[in-house]
Amino acid sequence: MTATQFIEWATLISLVLLAVALLVSLVRIVIGPSLSDRVLALDLLAVVAMGFVGAIAVRTGLWLYLDIAIALALLGFLATVALARYILLRGVRQNPAQGEGR
């Protein structure tokens, strides 16, 4: 087995496993019992999508895809921070006595 064949097989296996992880995270987003479960699943979705793009970059040899992965990382981080802030403000609105200490 040559190095090229090894890279092709390794990236194929990683793409299949990452596709399964994407599906599992989508299922958790849909059926997640709480909002925090959905936020964590969305964060997982962003990380797995980054891995997927990275595996495609290795498979094709086009390193421009890594810029896309960096943009996905920034977008995922901002989405997680925004949703965490939303959950925090939602909790303060439901329990106003807790927010008086600010």
N, CA, C and O atoms as CSV, one atom per row, in Angstrom:
chain,resi,resn,atom,element,x,y,z
A,1,MET,N,N,0.845,-1.170,0.000
A,1,MET,CA,C,0.000,0.000,0.000
A,1,MET,C,C,0.900,1.246,0.000
A,1,MET,O,O,1.780,1.397,0.848
A,2,THR,N,N,0.661,2.106,-0.947
A,2,THR,CA,C,1.453,3.329,-1.042
A,2,THR,C,C,0.882,4.395,-0.106
A,2,THR,O,O,-0.208,4.244,0.446
A,3,ALA,N,N,1.637,5.459,0.054
A,3,ALA,CA,C,1.194,6.546,0.931
A,3,ALA,C,C,-0.062,7.220,0.389
A,3,ALA,O,O,-0.926,7.634,1.162
A,4,THR,N,N,-0.166,7.333,-0.918
A,4,THR,CA,C,-1.344,7.953,-1.528
A,4,THR,C,C,-2.587,7.124,-1.274
A,4,THR,O,O,-3.643,7.664,-0.945
A,5,GLN,N,N,-2.466,5.818,-1.424
A,5,GLN,CA,C,-3.609,4.942,-1.151
A,5,GLN,C,C,-4.002,5.004,0.319
A,5,GLN,O,O,-5.188,5.004,0.651
A,6,PHE,N,N,-3.016,5.057,1.191
A,6,PHE,CA,C,-3.307,5.151,2.618
A,6,PHE,C,C,-4.063,6.430,2.945
A,6,PHE,O,O,-5.027,6.406,3.710
A,7,ILE,N,N,-3.628,7.552,2.363
A,7,ILE,CA,C,-4.305,8.835,2.596
A,7,ILE,C,C,-5.732,8.781,2.062
A,7,ILE,O,O,-6.652,9.284,2.708
A,8,GLU,N,N,-5.927,8.177,0.890
A,8,GLU,CA,C,-7.271,8.071,0.324
A,8,GLU,C,C,-8.189,7.256,1.222
A,8,GLU,O,O,-9.327,7.652,1.473
A,9,TRP,N,N,-7.700,6.118,1.709
A,9,TRP,CA,C,-8.520,5.271,2.584
A,9,TRP,C,C,-8.775,5.949,3.930
A,9,TRP,O,O,-9.888,5.904,4.453
A,10,ALA,N,N,-7.753,6.566,4.479
A,10,ALA,CA,C,-7.913,7.225,5.780
A,10,ALA,C,C,-8.904,8.383,5.699
A,10,ALA,O,O,-9.727,8.560,6.597
A,11,THR,N,N,-8.827,9.168,4.632
A,11,THR,CA,C,-9.763,10.284,4.502
A,11,THR,C,C,-11.174,9.785,4.204
A,11,THR,O,O,-12.148,10.381,4.663
A,12,LEU,N,N,-11.293,8.708,3.447
A,12,LEU,CA,C,-12.618,8.147,3.187
A,12,LEU,C,C,-13.266,7.661,4.477
A,12,LEU,O,O,-14.443,7.929,4.722
A,13,ILE,N,N,-12.509,6.954,5.296
A,13,ILE,CA,C,-13.040,6.459,6.566
A,13,ILE,C,C,-13.390,7.628,7.483
A,13,ILE,O,O,-14.427,7.612,8.146
A,14,SER,N,N,-12.528,8.634,7.520
A,14,SER,CA,C,-12.817,9.785,8.376
A,14,SER,C,C,-14.045,10.557,7.888
A,14,SER,O,O,-14.828,11.041,8.706
A,15,LEU,N,N,-14.225,10.677,6.580
A,15,LEU,CA,C,-15.412,11.366,6.062
A,15,LEU,C,C,-16.688,10.608,6.402
A,15,LEU,O,O,-17.706,11.220,6.726
A,16,VAL,N,N,-16.643,9.299,6.332
A,16,VAL,CA,C,-17.824,8.492,6.692
A,16,VAL,C,C,-18.141,8.660,8.172
A,16,VAL,O,O,-19.299,8.864,8.535
A,17,LEU,N,N,-17.124,8.578,9.034
A,17,LEU,CA,C,-17.349,8.727,10.471
A,17,LEU,C,C,-17.830,10.138,10.812
A,17,LEU,O,O,-18.693,10.306,11.673
A,18,LEU,N,N,-17.286,11.130,10.155
A,18,LEU,CA,C,-17.735,12.498,10.399
A,18,LEU,C,C,-19.160,12.723,9.900
A,18,LEU,O,O,-19.910,13.488,10.507
A,19,ALA,N,N,-19.542,12.071,8.809
A,19,ALA,CA,C,-20.923,12.174,8.328
A,19,ALA,C,C,-21.887,11.561,9.340
A,19,ALA,O,O,-22.967,12.103,9.577
A,20,VAL,N,N,-21.503,10.442,9.934
A,20,VAL,CA,C,-22.329,9.830,10.974
A,20,VAL,C,C,-22.443,10.764,12.176
A,20,VAL,O,O,-23.522,10.912,12.750
A,21,ALA,N,N,-21.336,11.391,12.555
A,21,ALA,CA,C,-21.360,12.337,13.672
A,21,ALA,C,C,-22.240,13.548,13.357
A,21,ALA,O,O,-22.923,14.061,14.244
A,22,LEU,N,N,-22.232,14.007,12.109
A,22,LEU,CA,C,-23.121,15.099,11.715
A,22,LEU,C,C,-24.579,14.704,11.868
A,22,LEU,O,O,-25.389,15.487,12.362
A,23,LEU,N,N,-24.915,13.496,11.447
A,23,LEU,CA,C,-26.296,13.030,11.581
A,23,LEU,C,C,-26.706,12.904,13.040
A,23,LEU,O,O,-27.822,13.273,13.406
A,24,VAL,N,N,-25.821,12.389,13.867
A,24,VAL,CA,C,-26.138,12.238,15.289
A,24,VAL,C,C,-26.345,13.602,15.943
A,24,VAL,O,O,-27.253,13.771,16.757
A,25,SER,N,N,-25.513,14.563,15.591
A,25,SER,CA,C,-25.690,15.894,16.181
A,25,SER,C,C,-26.969,16.561,15.675
A,25,SER,O,O,-27.617,17.292,16.424
A,26,LEU,N,N,-27.341,16.321,14.422
A,26,LEU,CA,C,-28.614,16.851,13.922
A,26,LEU,C,C,-29.802,16.238,14.653
A,26,LEU,O,O,-30.782,16.922,14.946
A,27,VAL,N,N,-29.707,14.947,14.943
A,27,VAL,CA,C,-30.779,14.289,15.699
A,27,VAL,C,C,-30.878,14.901,17.092
A,27,VAL,O,O,-31.980,15.131,17.590
A,28,ARG,N,N,-29.739,15.166,17.722
A,28,ARG,CA,C,-29.754,15.757,19.063
A,28,ARG,C,C,-30.308,17.180,19.032
A,28,ARG,O,O,-30.964,17.611,19.981
A,29,ILE,N,N,-30.051,17.905,17.956
A,29,ILE,CA,C,-30.617,19.251,17.833
A,29,ILE,C,C,-32.130,19.178,17.740
A,29,ILE,O,O,-32.829,19.999,18.335
A,30,VAL,N,N,-32.642,18.207,17.000
A,30,VAL,CA,C,-34.090,18.102,16.805
A,30,VAL,C,C,-34.788,17.593,18.061
A,30,VAL,O,O,-35.807,18.153,18.464
A,31,ILE,N,N,-34.257,16.537,18.691
A,31,ILE,CA,C,-34.974,15.927,19.811
A,31,ILE,C,C,-34.440,16.329,21.176
A,31,ILE,O,O,-34.942,15.860,22.197
A,32,GLY,N,N,-33.428,17.191,21.210
A,32,GLY,CA,C,-32.830,17.567,22.494
A,32,GLY,C,C,-33.890,18.044,23.472
A,32,GLY,O,O,-34.666,18.941,23.143
A,33,PRO,N,N,-33.943,17.470,24.659
A,33,PRO,CA,C,-35.024,17.839,25.573
A,33,PRO,C,C,-34.917,19.262,26.111
A,33,PRO,O,O,-35.937,19.861,26.450
A,34,SER,N,N,-33.730,19.809,26.197
A,34,SER,CA,C,-33.608,21.167,26.724
A,34,SER,C,C,-32.856,22.050,25.731
A,34,SER,O,O,-32.235,21.574,24.781
A,35,LEU,N,N,-32.936,23.333,25.985
A,35,LEU,CA,C,-32.273,24.285,25.103
A,35,LEU,C,C,-30.756,24.160,25.192
A,35,LEU,O,O,-30.058,24.324,24.191
A,36,SER,N,N,-30.248,23.871,26.382
A,36,SER,CA,C,-28.794,23.725,26.521
A,36,SER,C,C,-28.285,22.499,25.765
A,36,SER,O,O,-27.170,22.527,25.245
A,37,ASP,N,N,-29.072,21.426,25.692
A,37,ASP,CA,C,-28.691,20.269,24.872
A,37,ASP,C,C,-28.601,20.649,23.403
A,37,ASP,O,O,-27.708,20.195,22.687
A,38,ARG,N,N,-29.510,21.465,22.973
A,38,ARG,CA,C,-29.500,21.902,21.576
A,38,ARG,C,C,-28.303,22.803,21.280
A,38,ARG,O,O,-27.724,22.731,20.196
A,39,VAL,N,N,-27.934,23.646,22.233
A,39,VAL,CA,C,-26.776,24.514,22.041
A,39,VAL,C,C,-25.502,23.687,21.958
A,39,VAL,O,O,-24.652,23.942,21.105
A,40,LEU,N,N,-25.362,22.701,22.833
A,40,LEU,CA,C,-24.191,21.829,22.781
A,40,LEU,C,C,-24.138,21.041,21.480
A,40,LEU,O,O,-23.063,20.845,20.913
A,41,ALA,N,N,-25.297,20.587,21.005
A,41,ALA,CA,C,-25.332,19.857,19.735
A,41,ALA,C,C,-24.970,20.776,18.572
A,41,ALA,O,O,-24.331,20.339,17.615
A,42,LEU,N,N,-25.367,22.024,18.644
A,42,LEU,CA,C,-24.996,22.981,17.597
A,42,LEU,C,C,-23.497,23.234,17.605
A,42,LEU,O,O,-22.883,23.362,16.546
A,43,ASP,N,N,-22.904,23.308,18.792
A,43,ASP,CA,C,-21.462,23.466,18.899
A,43,ASP,C,C,-20.753,22.231,18.345
A,43,ASP,O,O,-19.749,22.350,17.642
A,44,LEU,N,N,-21.273,21.057,18.660
A,44,LEU,CA,C,-20.713,19.815,18.110
A,44,LEU,C,C,-20.822,19.801,16.590
A,44,LEU,O,O,-19.897,19.368,15.904
A,45,LEU,N,N,-21.936,20.267,16.069
A,45,LEU,CA,C,-22.129,20.326,14.627
A,45,LEU,C,C,-21.079,21.215,13.969
A,45,LEU,O,O,-20.560,20.874,12.905
A,46,ALA,N,N,-20.763,22.339,14.581
A,46,ALA,CA,C,-19.748,23.239,14.025
A,46,ALA,C,C,-18.361,22.585,14.050
A,46,ALA,O,O,-17.598,22.704,13.092
A,47,VAL,N,N,-18.046,21.901,15.138
A,47,VAL,CA,C,-16.733,21.254,15.245
A,47,VAL,C,C,-16.609,20.104,14.245
A,47,VAL,O,O,-15.565,19.939,13.614
A,48,VAL,N,N,-17.660,19.319,14.103
A,48,VAL,CA,C,-17.623,18.197,13.159
A,48,VAL,C,C,-17.562,18.713,11.719
A,48,VAL,O,O,-16.886,18.125,10.874
A,49,ALA,N,N,-18.261,19.799,11.445
A,49,ALA,CA,C,-18.191,20.394,10.100
A,49,ALA,C,C,-16.783,20.883,9.798
A,49,ALA,O,O,-16.314,20.777,8.665
A,50,MET,N,N,-16.102,21.426,10.823
A,50,MET,CA,C,-14.701,21.821,10.640
A,50,MET,C,C,-13.837,20.611,10.300
A,50,MET,O,O,-12.999,20.675,9.400
A,51,GLY,N,N,-14.039,19.523,11.012
A,51,GLY,CA,C,-13.289,18.306,10.721
A,51,GLY,C,C,-13.584,17.780,9.329
A,51,GLY,O,O,-12.688,17.304,8.631
A,52,PHE,N,N,-14.846,17.867,8.929
A,52,PHE,CA,C,-15.251,17.415,7.598
A,52,PHE,C,C,-14.536,18.223,6.522
A,52,PHE,O,O,-14.016,17.659,5.558
A,53,VAL,N,N,-14.510,19.542,6.687
A,53,VAL,CA,C,-13.844,20.400,5.712
A,53,VAL,C,C,-12.340,20.133,5.717
A,53,VAL,O,O,-11.701,20.136,4.665
A,54,GLY,N,N,-11.783,19.904,6.900
A,54,GLY,CA,C,-10.358,19.582,6.991
A,54,GLY,C,C,-10.018,18.276,6.292
A,54,GLY,O,O,-8.989,18.182,5.622
A,55,ALA,N,N,-10.874,17.264,6.441
A,55,ALA,CA,C,-10.645,15.982,5.761
A,55,ALA,C,C,-10.747,16.146,4.246
A,55,ALA,O,O,-9.992,15.525,3.498
A,56,ILE,N,N,-11.676,16.976,3.801
A,56,ILE,CA,C,-11.785,17.238,2.365
A,56,ILE,C,C,-10.536,17.964,1.863
A,56,ILE,O,O,-10.069,17.705,0.754
A,57,ALA,N,N,-9.993,18.878,2.688
A,57,ALA,CA,C,-8.768,19.585,2.291
A,57,ALA,C,C,-7.614,18.607,2.130
A,57,ALA,O,O,-6.831,18.724,1.188
A,58,VAL,N,N,-7.499,17.646,3.038
A,58,VAL,CA,C,-6.426,16.664,2.921
A,58,VAL,C,C,-6.653,15.764,1.716
A,58,VAL,O,O,-5.709,15.437,0.997
A,59,ARG,N,N,-7.891,15.366,1.494
A,59,ARG,CA,C,-8.200,14.450,0.386
A,59,ARG,C,C,-7.949,15.089,-0.973
A,59,ARG,O,O,-7.422,14.444,-1.879
A,60,THR,N,N,-8.329,16.366,-1.117
A,60,THR,CA,C,-8.185,17.021,-2.420
A,60,THR,C,C,-6.834,17.698,-2.592
A,60,THR,O,O,-6.392,17.927,-3.717
A,61,GLY,N,N,-6.182,18.016,-1.493
A,61,GLY,CA,C,-4.911,18.719,-1.576
A,61,GLY,C,C,-5.062,20.218,-1.753
A,61,GLY,O,O,-4.069,20.920,-1.944
A,62,LEU,N,N,-6.285,20.720,-1.692
A,62,LEU,CA,C,-6.534,22.157,-1.798
A,62,LEU,C,C,-6.576,22.736,-0.394
A,62,LEU,O,O,-7.564,22.561,0.319
A,63,TRP,N,N,-5.523,23.417,0.006
A,63,TRP,CA,C,-5.425,23.914,1.365
A,63,TRP,C,C,-6.269,25.164,1.584
A,63,TRP,O,O,-6.333,25.684,2.698
A,64,LEU,N,N,-6.916,25.648,0.526
A,64,LEU,CA,C,-7.829,26.774,0.661
A,64,LEU,C,C,-9.021,26.396,1.538
A,64,LEU,O,O,-9.638,27.265,2.154
A,65,TYR,N,N,-9.344,25.118,1.596
A,65,TYR,CA,C,-10.447,24.653,2.429
A,65,TYR,C,C,-10.186,24.920,3.915
A,65,TYR,O,O,-11.132,25.025,4.695
A,66,LEU,N,N,-8.936,25.028,4.307
A,66,LEU,CA,C,-8.632,25.302,5.704
A,66,LEU,C,C,-9.094,26.700,6.116
A,66,LEU,O,O,-9.437,26.923,7.277
A,67,ASP,N,N,-9.103,27.634,5.176
A,67,ASP,CA,C,-9.657,28.955,5.467
A,67,ASP,C,C,-11.151,28.860,5.753
A,67,ASP,O,O,-11.674,29.558,6.621
A,68,ILE,N,N,-11.824,27.997,5.019
A,68,ILE,CA,C,-13.246,27.772,5.260
A,68,ILE,C,C,-13.452,27.156,6.639
A,68,ILE,O,O,-14.394,27.518,7.344
A,69,ALA,N,N,-12.587,26.238,7.025
A,69,ALA,CA,C,-12.689,25.621,8.353
A,69,ALA,C,C,-12.475,26.657,9.453
A,69,ALA,O,O,-13.145,26.606,10.485
A,70,ILE,N,N,-11.558,27.587,9.250
A,70,ILE,CA,C,-11.331,28.643,10.240
A,70,ILE,C,C,-12.563,29.542,10.346
A,70,ILE,O,O,-12.948,29.940,11.445
A,71,ALA,N,N,-13.174,29.858,9.219
A,71,ALA,CA,C,-14.396,30.660,9.243
A,71,ALA,C,C,-15.522,29.918,9.955
A,71,ALA,O,O,-16.293,30.529,10.695
A,72,LEU,N,N,-15.625,28.615,9.741
A,72,LEU,CA,C,-16.626,27.813,10.452
A,72,LEU,C,C,-16.366,27.815,11.951
A,72,LEU,O,O,-17.309,27.862,12.741
A,73,ALA,N,N,-15.112,27.764,12.350
A,73,ALA,CA,C,-14.776,27.790,13.772
A,73,ALA,C,C,-15.212,29.109,14.403
A,73,ALA,O,O,-15.783,29.121,15.494
A,74,LEU,N,N,-14.946,30.207,13.724
A,74,LEU,CA,C,-15.355,31.509,14.247
A,74,LEU,C,C,-16.871,31.629,14.317
A,74,LEU,O,O,-17.411,32.144,15.295
A,75,LEU,N,N,-17.546,31.161,13.299
A,75,LEU,CA,C,-19.002,31.207,13.279
A,75,LEU,C,C,-19.593,30.341,14.383
A,75,LEU,O,O,-20.538,30.749,15.058
A,76,GLY,N,N,-19.041,29.156,14.568
A,76,GLY,CA,C,-19.528,28.269,15.629
A,76,GLY,C,C,-19.309,28.864,17.006
A,76,GLY,O,O,-20.177,28.757,17.872
A,77,PHE,N,N,-18.146,29.497,17.222
A,77,PHE,CA,C,-17.872,30.124,18.507
A,77,PHE,C,C,-18.844,31.262,18.774
A,77,PHE,O,O,-19.388,31.372,19.874
A,78,LEU,N,N,-19.064,32.102,17.784
A,78,LEU,CA,C,-19.983,33.227,17.969
A,78,LEU,C,C,-21.411,32.759,18.205
A,78,LEU,O,O,-22.132,33.347,19.011
A,79,ALA,N,N,-21.822,31.713,17.513
A,79,ALA,CA,C,-23.168,31.182,17.718
A,79,ALA,C,C,-23.318,30.616,19.123
A,79,ALA,O,O,-24.355,30.806,19.760
A,80,THR,N,N,-22.304,29.929,19.609
A,80,THR,CA,C,-22.366,29.365,20.953
A,80,THR,C,C,-22.426,30.465,22.006
A,80,THR,O,O,-23.201,30.372,22.958
A,81,VAL,N,N,-21.622,31.496,21.842
A,81,VAL,CA,C,-21.636,32.606,22.791
A,81,VAL,C,C,-22.987,33.322,22.766
A,81,VAL,O,O,-23.521,33.671,23.819
A,82,ALA,N,N,-23.540,33.540,21.582
A,82,ALA,CA,C,-24.825,34.228,21.472
A,82,ALA,C,C,-25.945,33.399,22.104
A,82,ALA,O,O,-26.798,33.943,22.806
A,83,LEU,N,N,-25.946,32.104,21.862
A,83,LEU,CA,C,-26.990,31.271,22.447
A,83,LEU,C,C,-26.824,31.122,23.956
A,83,LEU,O,O,-27.817,31.041,24.678
A,84,ALA,N,N,-25.597,31.085,24.438
A,84,ALA,CA,C,-25.377,31.033,25.888
A,84,ALA,C,C,-25.864,32.325,26.545
A,84,ALA,O,O,-26.455,32.291,27.624
A,85,ARG,N,N,-25.621,33.444,25.903
A,85,ARG,CA,C,-26.116,34.718,26.440
A,85,ARG,C,C,-27.640,34.748,26.428
A,85,ARG,O,O,-28.258,35.262,27.360
A,86,TYR,N,N,-28.244,34.204,25.386
A,86,TYR,CA,C,-29.701,34.137,25.315
A,86,TYR,C,C,-30.251,33.283,26.455
A,86,TYR,O,O,-31.240,33.658,27.084
A,87,ILE,N,N,-29.625,32.147,26.725
A,87,ILE,CA,C,-30.077,31.282,27.811
A,87,ILE,C,C,-29.925,32.003,29.154
A,87,ILE,O,O,-30.802,31.908,30.013
A,88,LEU,N,N,-28.822,32.715,29.333
A,88,LEU,CA,C,-28.586,33.455,30.574
A,88,LEU,C,C,-29.644,34.529,30.771
A,88,LEU,O,O,-30.202,34.648,31.862
A,89,LEU,N,N,-29.930,35.309,29.740
A,89,LEU,CA,C,-30.933,36.372,29.861
A,89,LEU,C,C,-32.329,35.807,30.031
A,89,LEU,O,O,-33.161,36.402,30.716
A,90,ARG,N,N,-32.590,34.685,29.428
A,90,ARG,CA,C,-33.894,34.033,29.576
A,90,ARG,C,C,-34.091,33.572,31.013
A,90,ARG,O,O,-35.189,33.685,31.559
A,91,GLY,N,N,-33.034,33.055,31.627
A,91,GLY,CA,C,-33.118,32.624,33.023
A,91,GLY,C,C,-33.304,33.788,33.968
A,91,GLY,O,O,-34.020,33.664,34.962
A,92,VAL,N,N,-32.668,34.934,33.678
A,92,VAL,CA,C,-32.816,36.109,34.528
A,92,VAL,C,C,-34.232,36.661,34.423
A,92,VAL,O,O,-34.799,37.103,35.422
A,93,ARG,N,N,-34.804,36.640,33.229
A,93,ARG,CA,C,-36.169,37.134,33.055
A,93,ARG,C,C,-37.175,36.245,33.763
A,93,ARG,O,O,-38.183,36.739,34.269
A,94,GLN,N,N,-36.921,34.942,33.810
A,94,GLN,CA,C,-37.856,34.038,34.476
A,94,GLN,C,C,-37.733,34.124,35.991
A,94,GLN,O,O,-38.711,33.875,36.696
A,95,ASN,N,N,-36.561,34.468,36.507
A,95,ASN,CA,C,-36.329,34.576,37.936
A,95,ASN,C,C,-35.685,35.934,38.219
A,95,ASN,O,O,-34.462,36.008,38.346
A,96,PRO,N,N,-36.469,37.011,38.321
A,96,PRO,CA,C,-35.902,38.356,38.454
A,96,PRO,C,C,-35.100,38.553,39.751
A,96,PRO,O,O,-34.198,39.391,39.779
A,97,ALA,N,N,-35.397,37.822,40.802
A,97,ALA,CA,C,-34.680,37.991,42.063
A,97,ALA,C,C,-33.218,37.590,41.920
A,97,ALA,O,O,-32.366,38.080,42.662
A,98,GLN,N,N,-32.924,36.719,40.988
A,98,GLN,CA,C,-31.561,36.259,40.786
A,98,GLN,C,C,-30.708,37.336,40.112
A,98,GLN,O,O,-29.495,37.376,40.322
A,99,GLY,N,N,-31.316,38.202,39.311
A,99,GLY,CA,C,-30.554,39.198,38.567
A,99,GLY,C,C,-30.319,40.500,39.309
A,99,GLY,O,O,-29.699,41.409,38.757
A,100,GLU,N,N,-30.802,40.624,40.564
A,100,GLU,CA,C,-30.668,41.879,41.295
A,100,GLU,C,C,-29.243,42.147,41.757
A,100,GLU,O,O,-28.906,43.296,42.044
A,101,GLY,N,N,-28.410,41.142,41.837
A,101,GLY,CA,C,-27.067,41.315,42.336
A,101,GLY,C,C,-26.106,41.953,41.357
A,101,GLY,O,O,-24.937,42.140,41.696
A,102,ARG,N,N,-26.537,42.290,40.176
A,102,ARG,CA,C,-25.657,42.866,39.159
A,102,ARG,C,C,-25.420,44.313,39.362
A,102,ARG,O,O,-24.697,44.935,38.583
